[in-house]
Amino acid sequence: MFDIIRYSPEKKSEWNGFVARSKNGTFLFFRDYMDYHSDRFTDHSLMFYAGGQLYALMPANIKDGVLYSHQGLTYGGLVTCDDAAAAAVVTLFGELNAFLKAEGIRRVVYKSIPWIYHLQPSGEDLYALFKVCRARIAARDISSTIILGDRIKWHRDRRYGVNKARRSGVSVRRSDDLRSFWRVLDLNLGNKYGVKPVHTVEEMELLKSRFPDNIILYVAEKDGEVLGGTVLYVTGQVVHAQYISASPDGKRLRVIDAIYDVILNNDYAGFRHYFDFGKSTEDYGNYLNENLIYQKEGFGGRGVCYDTYEWEM
């Protein structure tokens, strides 16, 4: 029923056009986003045609005989059109498995697209993973999400933080100064976790130049010094906090509380769907950072899972 082909650069326009009109795609699936780190991943994205018409996409890469969807993305499962139906998607996964087996691929690691990003319900792939692939959950991370039209009251500790920041002369604004924020982010992640941000500042500057309406930086300042900030990824359904960080002085002055007071109670108060603070888990979901998720829950965030599935050929 389906013709399956590998993505190639001459298909870029067709790929991007499909993502733009899909029922569960976001700007992360546009090739100008996906391909910024093409030097790190061997792209193995797939396009599925039915009757000569593009029916679905799968952003993916390949490594050591394993297909991943996609290691360079937060999520990256099957992207489908409005007409995608359960029976057809079940067939698609059966044919996908046969296609991959013929290519010598022995295993698939599949990051589904969380439901909050769906413009229309798009769970057909999850049913097919059960019915056809007998997939198991290999990782489950928990994020904290707010329904902006029906928000939970903030914890009093968060309100105290906002007032402390204000009394201390902290100001919050949108900014294009990614380098100042990245210095804070690098030091915080390095000192606390011994890691670096997934993106370098040069990569984020490139992505922000390509998607200026989707990638937004907020910073908190005092006496001209950036003490903290957050990078937001804005999609049709979700405002997602891609990075959140503060310096030691910023933490003492509670600048993160001040930043999210501006974002949630002013600038994005009228956004029609969800605000997502991102994951509070590590080690494939086995470790829960309770202090981090407590902070996010203090803003009214509640659990949404980001799931990764796995199956053998």
C-alpha positions, -999 to 999 in steps of 0.1 A, spaced: 0 0 0 28 24 8 59 34 -11 87 42 14 117 63 4 146 79 22 146 116 25 171 134 2 178 172 -1 158 176 -34 127 166 -13 132 195 11 104 217 -2 79 187 -3 90 177 32 86 211 47 53 217 30 39 185 45 52 194 80 34 227 78 0 212 70 4 181 92 -17 174 123 12 169 147 43 185 132 62 214 147 90 236 135 116 212 149 108 189 119 115 216 92 147 207 75 163 240 84 160 230 120 168 193 116 199 197 94 218 222 116 235 192 133 237 170 102 275 165 108 266 147 141 239 123 128 235 101 97 201 111 85 177 83 77 144 101 76 116 84 57 87 95 35 56 74 30 35 77 -1 0 63 -7 -14 65 -43 15 88 -52 6 113 -24 27 120 6 10 104 36 35 105 65 70 114 75 94 100 100 124 122 111 151 97 118 188 89 119 208 56 118 236 45 140 252 10 144 223 -7 126 197 10 148 171 34 135 164 63 159 136 89 155 155 113 159 184 115 184 189 152 177 153 161 185 133 162 218 106 141 201 103 128 166 77 101 158 55 97 128 42 130 113 9 125 96 -18 143 76 -54 150 87 -65 120 67 -43 95 85 -65 67 99 -58 39 123 -60 10 99 -37 26 74 -12 35 100 -12 -1 113 -5 -12 77 22 15 74 41 2 104 39 -34 91 54 -23 58 80 -1 76 93 -31 95 96 -51 63 114 -21 47 138 -17 76 145 -54 79 154 -55 42 179 -27 48 196 -47 76 183 -25 104 178 -47 135 162 -24 160 141 8 162 142 34 190 111 56 186 104 89 204 67 96 201 53 132 198 36 141 231 -1 147 228 2 183 238 18 191 205 -10 175 184 -32 200 164 -56 170 160 -55 137 179 -26 117 165 -23 85 185 -26 61 157 11 54 158 10 44 195 -17 18 187 4 5 158 34 2 180 14 -21 203 -4 -41 176 23 -45 149 56 -39 166 50 -52 201 71 -23 212 81 -18 248 86 15 267 123 20 269 122 54 286 96 76 302 105 112 311 81 135 329 76 171 320 54 198 338 27 214 317 2 242 323 -32 245 306 -30 282 301 -68 286 299 -73 267 332 -43 274 354 -36 260 388 -28 286 415 9 293 421 25 280 452 31 308 477 69 302 475 68 312 438 49 344 446 74 352 474 102 348 448 86 372 424 82 398 451 118 393 462 131 398 427 111 430 423 123 445 456 159 437 446 156 457 413 155 427 389 141 435 355 129 410 329 128 415 291 129 397 258 164 397 244 185 386 215 217 384 236 221 347 236 258 349 245 252 365 278 226 339 288 248 311 275 276 321 299 251 317 327 238 284 313 273 269 307 285 277 342 253 265 358 252 232 340 289 226 343 291 233 380 259 215 389 258 185 366 292 184 348 275 188 314 272 213 286 240 225 269 228 203 240 232 233 217 263 255 215 256 292 215 266 294 178 240 267 170 213 285 189 221 318 172 218 300 138 185 284 147 171 317 162 180 335 129 161 308 110 131 307 133 129 341 149 92 338 157 96 303 173 127 307 194 124 334 220 149 344 248 139 361 281 165 374 305 165 388 340 190 416 347 202 437 376 225 466 370 230 456 334 242 420 343 223 390 330 215 368 360 193 342 344 170 335 315 150 310 295 148 300 259 113 293 247 103 272 217 69 284 205 48 260 184 11 260 174 0 243 206 28 247 231 52 273 245 81 250 256 109 260 279 139 246 261 165 260 286 161 275 321 191 288 341 202 313 367 236 323 381 243 319 419 232 356 424 202 350 401 191 321 422 195 341 454 174 369 440 148 344 426 151 357 390 135 325 375 103 333 394 103 369 380 109 356 345 79 333 346 57 359 362 63 380 330 59 351 306 29 333 322 10 362 337 16 388 310 32 380 276 17 345 271 -13 347 294 -36 347 264 -18 318 245 -46 294 237 -32 260 248 -2 248 268 30 259 285 55 231 290 85 235 314 103 205 300 116 173 316 127 169 352 142 134 347 175 119 337 189 84 329 160 75 306 135 86 333 149 65 361 161 96 381 135 122 391 150 156 401 125 163 428 138 199 435 135 208 399 100 194 394 89 210 427 98 244 413 79 237 381 49 224 399 50 256 420 40 275 389 11 251 384 27 226 361 14 190 361 27 158 345 30 150 308 51 121 298 76 120 269 79 84 260 105 64 240 96 30 226 118 2 213 114 -29 192 135 -55 174 131 -65 138 
